Amino acid sequence: MSFWNDPLRVAAEWLEGILTGWGLNAIAAHVLVVFLGVFLLITLLMVLDIFLVWIERKVVARFQDRLGPNRLGPFGIIQPFADIIKLIIKEDTTPGDADKVVYNLAPILSMMSVLILWAVVPLAPVILGTDQNVGVLFLIAAGAIGTLSIIMAGWASNNKFALIGGFRQVAVMVSFEVPMLTMLLIPTMFAGSMNMNAIIGAQNIWYVWISPLGALIFLIAAIAELGRAPFDLAEGESELVSGFNIEYSGMKFGMFYAGELLHAFTFGGFWSILFFGGYRFFGLEQVSPFLAILILIIKAMLGYWVIMWVKYTMMRIRIDQMLGFNWKFLTPLSFALLLVTALMNTLLRGAASW
């Protein structure tokens, strides 16, 4: 087997051979290699997260007719590293009456909820973490951990503004997960599977051309789940003085911020996987797994750019406006679209079988 055709498998077998040659049993060697693979993926994601900080600051600067970071390094690209140093050396404060265990666990869960989503992301036809047959369901379940971390942060901070911010996120979660889950059923229905790789493989025609409204509703619900403008109710600075994370400082605050950026990029990736063919692009993904990864990253970055575009263009809406928009318009529309799509899919398949 060539390294260029399946680099992860070849590298894993090579490492396992070395470890077993050193006297380690086969099971322990396999577990260690898997751990190293997970560690490598997390490291790459964290490096990407640093890059996303720079990207977002430069993009919003262009939207607002500013220059953005331009002093440290070429085009200010070293600025995120200076920000990290600043967060590390800042004083780590904890409210005196806070629930310290829950308070300190919340930012860790916030970051973890994003990282575990990449376990089901097919980076290339032969490069993926775990080939779950319920990958779509895993997306919803793992994403809920991020919302839980926000509730924990708000509750444990012993601050009324933080508590209100956490409760607002509950409202966002309960409401916008309904149309999101409904829209996830559309690519599942077309592909006949909840497996992410199977959904990509079935997209000889991108699903966005078959159900553009479904892709749009998924994007709106994803932005709401991220808590980004115009749905940034949990963080409403003008109302809640930063909301759920008001009591956090230093790297704890940084983990919430980094988790939000990586979450936005991750949802851009899932948007591309579910509706834009993932790593597929005119057969180029068959040339090399590395080219397939590049295609997926470009598509995910385009989705991330759209999310940034919306955030820095639209104003925040009120909580009653958000709930009214979801329950009175978006949810009924998503149910109606799912029913029509299911009916047309069944009729067209039946006509094709004749």
N, C-alpha and C positions, 0 to 999 in steps of 0.2 A: 504494500500500500504506500502510495506517494505522500510525502509530507504536505505537499501543496493541495492535494485532494481532500485530506482529512487531517489537518494539522493537530487538532486537540487529541484525537485518538492515538496518533503516532507518538506525540510527545508524552502522553499518559503511559502508553505501553513501554516507552523507553525509560521513563522514570521508575515505573514499577519494576522493570528488569534490574535497574541499578540497586533499588532498595532491597529486593529479594536476594540479590547477589551479596549484599552486606549482612545477610542473615535474618532479615525481617520476614515474617510470614506473609503470605499472599494477601490475606484479608487486611492486615494492618497496613501493608504497603498501599493497597487500593484506597483505604480510608484516608491515608496521609496525602495521596495524590489528589483525591477529591477536595480535601481541605485546602491544598495549595491552589487548586483551580478556582475555588470560591474566593480565596484571599486575593488572587490575581484579578478577578472580575471586580471585586469591591475596590481594589486599589485603582483600577482604571476608571471606575465610575467616580471615585472621589477626585481624581485628577480632572476628569471631564467636568465635574461640578465646579472646580476652581475656574476652569475656562468659561463656564456658563455665567459666572459672576461678571467676568470681563465683557462677555458678549452682551448681557442684558444692560449693563451700564452704558456701553457704547451705543446700543440701539435706542434706548430711551433718550440719550443725549441728542441723537439725530432727530428723533421725533420732536424734541423740545428746542431744537435749534441751538444746541450746545456742543462742546467738543468731547466731553466725557474725560476719562482718565487719559492723560497724555504726557505725564512726567516720568514715571518709573518705567524704564525699558522702552523698546520700540512700540509706539502707539499705546503706551500705558499698560502693556500686557503684564507687567510685574506688579501692578497695583493690587490685585487680589492677594498676593503673598504678603504684602505689607498689611493688608486688612486682617489676614489670619494672625500675623504676629501681634497686631494690636489687640485682637480678641483674646489671644492666649495670655497676654500680660495684664489684661484688665482684671480688676477685682471681681472675684466670684462671690456674689451676694446671695443669701438665702433669707427670706423673711423669718422673723423669730417664731411666729406661730404657725408656720407652714408645716404641712405633712411632708417631712423631708424625704422619705423614701419615694413616695409618689411624685413629689416635685422634681427630684433628680432623675427619676426613671422616664419621665415624659419626653424630654428631648431625645433620649436614646431610642425610644419607641418611634418617635417621629421620623428619624433617619432610617431606622430598620424597616419601617413599613414601605419605604421607597425601594430599598435595596433588594428586599425579598421578591418584589414584583419582577425583577430581572431574571428570576429563576425560570420563568416560563416564556421569556422573550427569545424567539428563534432569530439569532444573529445571522445565520446562514443555513442552507439546507442540512448541513452536518454539524453545525455549531449551535448548541442550545443547552441550557442547564438541565432541565428535566422535561421530558416529553409527556406532560400531563394530559389525559383525555378530558379533563375538566378545567383546562387552562382559563377559559372565560370566567368560570365560577371562581377560580382562584384569584383572578383580578379583583373581583368585588370583595371577596373575603379579606384579602391582604390589604386592600385600600382602606378598609374599615379600621385597621389598626392605627392609621394616621389620625383619623378622627378621634379615636379613643385617646391618643396621646394629647390632643388639644383639650379634651374634656378633663383629663387628669391634670394638665398644667393649670387650667382655670380653677379647678376645684381645690387643688393642693396649695395654691399661692396665697390663700386667705386674703383675697382682694376682691372687692365687689365688681370692679371693672373687668378683672380677669375672669371672674365667674360668669358674668354676662356674656363675655366673648366666647367662653366655652359652650354655654347654652345655645348661643346663636349658631354655633357650628353643628350642634345636634339638629337644629331646624333645617340647616342646609343639607345635612346627611340624609335625614328622613325624607326630605322632599325630592331632591335632585337625583338620588340614587334610583328612584322609581323609573323616570324616563331613560336614565343611563342603562339600567339593566334591561329595559324593554328594547332599546336600540341594539344592545349586544346580541339579542336573539335574532336579529336580521342576518348578520353574516353567519351566525351559527346555523340558521335555517338554510341559507344558500349553500353552505359547505357540507351540511349534514353532520357536523361534528363541532364539539367545543374545543378541540385541540387547536392551538395556535398555528402549528406547522401545517395542519390540514386545511385551515382557513386560508393560509397564504397559498398553498398548493392548488386550491380550487379556484383561485382568482385568475383565470385566463382573461377575464374582463374584470377590471377593478370594480369593486362593489359600489364605489362612489358614483359610477355612471348608472348603475341599476337603481340605487337608492340614495340620491344626493341629499334629500331631506333627512334621511336617517343619519348620514354622516354629520350634517349640520346640528341636529339635535344632540348627538353624542358629544360633539365639541362643546356645545353650550353647557351640557350637564357636567362635562369634565372640568370646565373652567369654574363652575360653581363648586364642585368637589375640591378643587385646589384652593378655594377661598380667595381667588384673584378677582380684581375689578372686572366687571361692575358688581361682583358678588362677594367682595371682601368685607363681609359683615363681622366676621369674628375678630378682625383686626382694626375695625373702623377707627383710625387715629383721631379723627375730628370728633368722635363721640365717646370712645372708650380709652383714649390715651394709650393706644397700641393693643388693647384687648387682652387676650389670653396670655400673652408672653410679656406683659408689662413688668413683672418682677424678675425677669431673667436677664442676666448680664454675661459678658465674656463669651466663652465657647458654647455655653448652653443656649444662649440666644443665637449664636452662629449656627448651631445644629438645626434649629428651626428654620432659619433663613436658607441654609444650604439644602435642607430637605425639600423646601418649597420649590427651589429652582430645579433640582433634579426631578422632582415629581412632575413639574411642568414639561420637562424634556421627555420624561417617561410616558406621559399621556400623549405627547406628540408622536412617540414611537408606536404606542398602541393604536392611535388613530390611523397611522400609516399601515400597520399590520392588518387591521380590521377592514379598512376601506380603500387602501391604495396599494395593495399587493405586497406590502412588507419589503423583503429583500429582492423581490422579482422586478426585473426591468428589461424587457425585450431579450430574455435569455442570457443576459450578461452575468447573472448569478451562477451560471454553470461554468463560467470561465475559471473562476477562483473563489474560494470561500471569503478571502480578504476583500475581493471586489463586492461580494454580496453584503458584507458588513458595511462597507463604505456606502452602498446604495441605501441601506436601512438608516444609517446615521444621517445622510443628507435628507431623506424624507422626514425623519424625526425632527431634524433641525428646522425644516420648513414648517412643520406643525407647531413647533415651539415658537417660531417667529410669528405665526398667526395668533397664538395665545398672548404673546407680548404686545402685538398690534392692538388687540382688543383691550388689554389691560391699560395701556397708556393712551387710549383714545376715548374710552367711555367713562362716564362718571359713576360713582357708587349709587346704587339704588337702596331704598329703605327696605326694612325687613318685611313690612306688609306688602310692598310692591313685589318683592322677590317671591314671597309665598303665593301671592295672587297669580303672578306670572306662571309659576310652576303648576299649581293645582288646578287653576282655571283654564290654562292654555296649553302648556307644554306636555303635561301628563296625558290629558285627553287626546291631544294630537299624536303623541307617540303610540298610544293604544290603537287609535284608528289606523295609523300608518302600518303598524304591525299586522293588524287584521287584513288590511288590503294587500299588503305584501305577501302574507301567507296564502291568501286566496289566489292571487295572480301567479305565485310560484307553483301552486298545486295545479292550476288550470294549464299553465304553459308546459309543465312537465308531462301532464296527461296528454296534451295535444302532440308533444314531441314523440311520445310512445306509440301514438297511432301511426 
